[in-house]
Each structure stands twice: as structure tokens, then as C-alpha cells.
Amino acid sequence: MQYDTLPLVNYSIENQRLLIDGEPVSFFSGSFQYWRIEADLWSPILERVKGMGFDIIETYMPWSVHELGPGEFDFGHANPRHDLPRFLEACRSAGVKVLARPGPHINAEMTYFGYPERLFADEDMMARCADGTMVVLPAPPRMFPLPCYHHPRFAAEVKRYFHALADAVGGARALYPDGPIIAIQADNECSKFMRANPFDWDYSEHAVRLYRAWLRDRYSDLDELNRVHGTGHRAWQMIDPPRRLAASRRQDLPSVMDWVEFGEHYINKAVSDVAGMLREEFGDGVPLFHNYPVTLPVPPLDMTGAEEYLDFQAIDSYPQRTAYHGVRAGVKFTSAMSRFPVMGEFSSGSVYYALPLSLDDQKFTTWAILMHGIKGVNFYMIVERERWYGSPIKRDGSVRESRYEFFRGLLKEVREWGLEEMRCERGVLLLLNRSYERLANVSSILSPNSRLVPQFLGMFERPADMLISNEEHGLGEPVAARYARLLAFWYWALDAAGVHFAIGDTSAPAELLSSYRMVVTPSFEFMDRAVQQRLLDYASSGGTLVTGPRAPRLDSRMEPCDVLGRNMRAPLETRLKADVFGVELDEVSLYGGEGDGSSFTYRSQTGSGWLVHVGIVPGVFCCASDAEPFAPMVDTLARAAGIEPAFVPSDPLLDVAVWRGAAGTLLFIANPTEETIEASVSHTGGLTFKDMRSSERYGGELFDISLEPYTITVLGAEQ
């Protein structure tokens, strides 16, 4: 097909918004799965979707639904519900744009997740565990083995389906403006199906070949690989990946960490290959995206790497209102790390076997994700179907009034307030370290699951190292467990001080780091050489880097490297189980300061900026109240970095976010607890605020406010 003769979408992503033909798209959509609804109801339902204010719908296009047999497909001639061209035409006629999700994996609570059942008869095509057995996904209603995306026969099968689908809908002619499609998803929730422990899978032949090729690209020279790994391989094809954790010496870690990092490449290569197939069928005139099944995409997920071949990415969440901080952390991360932060699946009702979600959950959590930086949401499901409950539109086209009115009001407020044109104001970046995250994944005691799973358990409201072993792996301390605790400490300490912060990871480019006045990140005895240099450059260029407790002396290959560490002092004394601000910490290091005194923290100038070394190893911190004694310390660090406190609540359990733009200033205040909170909020600038819903006014540099349990109040600054 010649795409240069067809009208293509003129799209771009600027300032975290999708633009088509230079105009920003209001990226709020709802899921509508056409093959589960009678075809005659499609148009009436689309009109009801528009009645809520939605201009976009999202739909899967399942392989298993449209395939009748190998190479034989039904796009409407056998079953009217499968008439995808008719459905797309109904969307176009209704003035509704479409987010297309053709898979090959779709889940959608379908048996076999949208893969044709016949694929599983080809055992050679299936992924393998470390012992050579097939990998089985225990998903309701029926478990099934998992395919290896890197097997050439699987790729050929996917390509054949994509070709048939594109041919049925007219290829690029289905794209906007001729057709309704404005974006296409490359696969779905590619995360090794949450079985992301590095020693679980994939050890199939084609995965191991990919691993060897990845190592060759990484090291180029076999002798160099043997030196770093401590091995004696005589040929690249003789290399076998580690099949269990065997790291009693620090010299054992490089080969283990390479295998863990390869898991990220395994996922990105799979999605990239699918994206390439879609480009072949639909051309370059449409943005491609992907979504992750969790709110915080820690390794083996890699948002930075994925944006080298995708236009944007999304996260998924189906939270109860009690999961506020887990959702908040993930949104803070995605809104900082992605060029267009989207919630690809966000609860509108729920699946029958998950935790029950009420309309009260929906109201609170929806405003929570918007409060912390999400710029587009796909509500899953807007139209109900089997194996689902609680959508605003029922399967027969009738509506649930309370839910329908919620969405109508939500979209009306978002657009009238100008929220989409605003940016969340945050001066501090809390930086996750990908090397330490990989080590934490290795150290998971909940195999075959990984660092992804605790997100469903309340990852910040429970001990951060609850599912991480205390093994040292030949290092001087249990880095993985201590890293997890330190990350939780900084999360809650920043919260307790009322500091507005984002979350990122060490794959963040220098340009992103430089947009924050202060970067906070844990450091231990080893740290990737390039990361050390990037952090030092950040501080030297005028930023404030807060790190510790250790001065890195090794790189990720466990070779000497003190790019960052040479700018940090060795402690004069280290105390175990020491009391700081009335809180017992696991360890405190003291450093020489000015005069004869000593302190667990010091600041040294680096170029035109500062490096702040904080020498503490915390215990368990599970809420802002736990960290409240450290709020004055964090406030001092922020002020020294040039960040003046703004909109700080007197009760640390309240949460505040500030949005600014041409339309003005919006102040979000959340009460994520089950108790009513009465508190005051301090601010400077002499602004007067008005409640955007009740019109109640708040003035002065300190105003009182009362928030009911699980509510979010939005105040607008008056001109």
C-alpha cells in the first residue's frame, strides 16, 4: 500500500498534550467493546457516550474474536457483532474518534486473553521457565501457557492477523481524518504477565538467542564479557543465562544484573516488534502507544527506553479510595517521565473477581489522578459487557444515572477550569535508582512475582522491604532492602514537609533533571558510572543534589568508580540504632562539620550547585506522620535549594497540589483518610481563592479548611 498518496494525521506531542493538525485533543475516552454488544445498539450507545462529554472511545480488536481458523477471518460476514468496518463507520458518523487496540494480547477478561486457542498447541512457540517447562498464566476463567513473542512463528502469526485487520478496515484510510482512528496501541500491558521475577522466564531458545545478541551489543568483545562476568566462554553461542540467584560475592553481581536488565530489553523488543508490524500496515500517520498494568512502572518496565519507538505511554489502575498513595506515586512518576502521561485503563466499574469498586471510589480516585499530573484518561469500561459491572452505560444502551452524571460533570469541570492547559508545579524530583530497583527485583522473596506486585498491596502504606530479602550479595550491606526503606523515608518526609515533588528514575535525561531545583536520590557503595556523572553534572550546573547514605566507590560492574563519591566525605563515626529527632533509625553516620561539631548531614559546593550528603539508614516509615519529625530538616533543604514553601497544610495527612497556566491557578487539597480533617493552609502572595464548586472564598496567608473523608477540594485563585 502506498501511504504517500493518502491524507495522513498531522500529529505531534507538545507540552504533554496530543495535537492533531496543530489543535490539542481533549484526551478523555471510554472503553466500548463492539463485539460484545448488538450491532444495532452501536449508534445509540455512541450518542449516549457523547452525552457525557466524551469525544473518543477506546476499543480492543481481538484476534480470537475475528479469526475463524488459520488465515481465515470474520470482519462481519459471519457475525454482525464482528463487523469492525461498520463499527468504525458508526464512530466516524457520530463524530467520535477511536483509540484502536488490536493486541495481540488484550486480556479484556477474555478466556485466553484474545490469543486464538490453537496457538497453544504449538509447544515450541511457548515461553519457558528456568527448568524448561512451559510458563502458565493462572488467569480466570482458565489458565493457559504464554507465547514467546520472539519466536519467528509467533511473529508471523501476529503479522498475518494485523494484515487481515488492516485490509478489512482500509489500512491508513481508517485513520483520522478519513476515518476515526487517532492512535493505535502496540500490544497490551507487556510486563511478562506480571511474572516478572528475572529467574522465572523466558528461557526459550529464541529468548536466549536474543540475550546473547544483547550481550554482544553491550560488550562487543567476548574477552571483556568474560572479564566482567568472571567466566570463560569460548563463543557467544555458548553463553547460558543465570537460572537462579547465585551471588555470594559482589563479583557475581554483574552477570546477574545483566540478566535482570536484559528483561527490560526483552519487553521493549517485543513491543517494538509489534509496533513495527503496525507501522507496516497503517503507515507513519498515527501515534502508537502502550500501557502498563501498574501505576509505577519500575523494572522490568522501562518508560524511557520505550519512548524511543513509541509516541506515548500509559499506566493502568483500578484503585479503591484507600489506595491513594500507591496511585499518587505512580502518577507522580508517569507525569514526570512520559512525554504525554495517560491513564490507559482507569476504573469505570470493575471485573467480577477484583476488589469491589463503588461510585465513591470512582469520584475520589479520578480527581486524585488528575490532581497529580495525568493529562488524559481512558475509563474502562464506559459501556458495560459480560464479566463487568458498574459502567455508566448498560449493555442494552440504558444508563445508570448517578454514574452517568458523574462523568458528565467531571468532563465539564475539567474543560471549564482549563486544567488540560495547566502544568503541575513541583520543584523537587525524588529519583528512583534503576540499578537498585533491579537488585530489589532479584531479592524478591515472593517469586515468581516481583517489585510490580506489591503495588497491589499498598506499596507505601506497608513496610517497604516487606517482600525483599536482607541478603548482602557480597556487598557491605543489604542494599536492596535498605534502598526500599530509604525511598519510602524520602517519600514520606517530603510529604510531611509539604514539599511539592515529582518522582522519576535514573534513566531521566539531563534536561529533565535540570528542570527541578532539587533532586533527592539514595546512594550506596555502587552506582552506574553514567548515572554518577549525570548527577554530578546536575549539581555542578546549579542544582541541589541530596543523596546518601553512602559515597559510591564502585560502578554497576563492581569496578572502582568514584565520580560522585570523591565529592563526598567519609564518616567520622557510625552509630547503630541511633535516635534522631526522637525517632530511632537503623544507622546514623556522622561527618565533620564547621568548627568542632559533627552532623549526619553536610552540604558542599559543586560547581555552581550543591551536593547534600545525608547519612541515615531509616527504619520503617509508612505514613507522613512517621516522618513528621524530619519535616523541619526537609524544609531547610528545600529552602537552601531556593524553594520557598507554598500551600503547606498544618496537618501532614492532607495533600496539596498546585496547577498553573494561562487560565490561572488551581489548588487541589485532598483528604485521603477516613476521618474529617480540619486544618489550615499557609501560602504567600496575597491570593484569594474560591471553591470551584461551592464558590466559598478563602483569603489571607493562612486560611482554615475542613475536608470530609476521601474528598478533594479544588480552589481557584481569583484575579
SULJODA-V316080 format. One record per run of one state. SS is the DSSP state (a for helix, b for strand, c for the rest). FROM is the first residue (numbers start at 0). LEN is the number of residues. Records with the same first field share a line. If there is no record, write none. Layout:
# SULJODA-V316080
SS=FROM-LEN / FROM-LEN
This chain:
# SULJODA-V316080
c=0-2 / 5-5 / 14-2 / 20-2 / 24-3 / 31-2 / 36-2 / 51-4 / 60-2 / 69-2 / 73-6 / 82-1 / 94-2 / 101-9 / 114-2 / 121-1 / 126-1 / 129-4 / 134-1 / 137-6 / 145-1 / 147-4 / 169-1 / 175-5 / 185-6 / 194-6 / 201-3 / 219-2 / 229-6 / 238-11 / 282-4 / 292-10 / 306-5 / 317-3 / 337-4 / 347-2 / 351-7 / 371-4 / 380-2 / 383-4 / 389-3 / 393-5 / 399-1 / 417-1 / 421-1 / 424-3 / 432-1 / 442-1 / 444-8 / 456-11 / 468-10 / 496-4 / 505-4 / 513-4 / 520-2 / 523-2 / 526-2 / 540-3 / 547-1 / 549-4 / 554-5 / 560-4 / 567-5 / 580-2 / 592-5 / 599-1 / 606-2 / 614-1 / 617-6 / 640-7 / 649-4 / 661-2 / 671-5 / 682-6 / 691-5 / 698-3 / 707-3 / 717-2
a=2-3 / 33-3 / 38-13 / 62-4 / 79-3 / 83-11 / 110-4 / 116-5 / 122-3 / 151-18 / 170-4 / 191-3 / 204-15 / 221-8 / 235-3 / 249-33 / 302-4 / 320-17 / 358-13 / 400-17 / 418-3 / 433-9 / 452-4 / 478-18 / 509-4 / 528-12 / 564-3 / 623-17
b=10-4 / 16-4 / 22-2 / 27-4 / 55-5 / 66-3 / 71-2 / 96-5 / 125-1 / 127-2 / 133-1 / 135-2 / 143-2 / 146-1 / 174-1 / 180-5 / 200-1 / 286-6 / 311-6 / 341-6 / 349-2 / 375-5 / 382-1 / 387-2 / 392-1 / 398-1 / 422-2 / 427-5 / 443-1 / 467-1 / 500-5 / 517-3 / 522-1 / 525-1 / 543-4 / 548-1 / 553-1 / 559-1 / 572-8 / 582-10 / 597-2 / 600-6 / 608-6 / 615-2 / 647-2 / 653-8 / 663-8 / 676-6 / 688-3 / 696-2 / 701-6 / 710-7
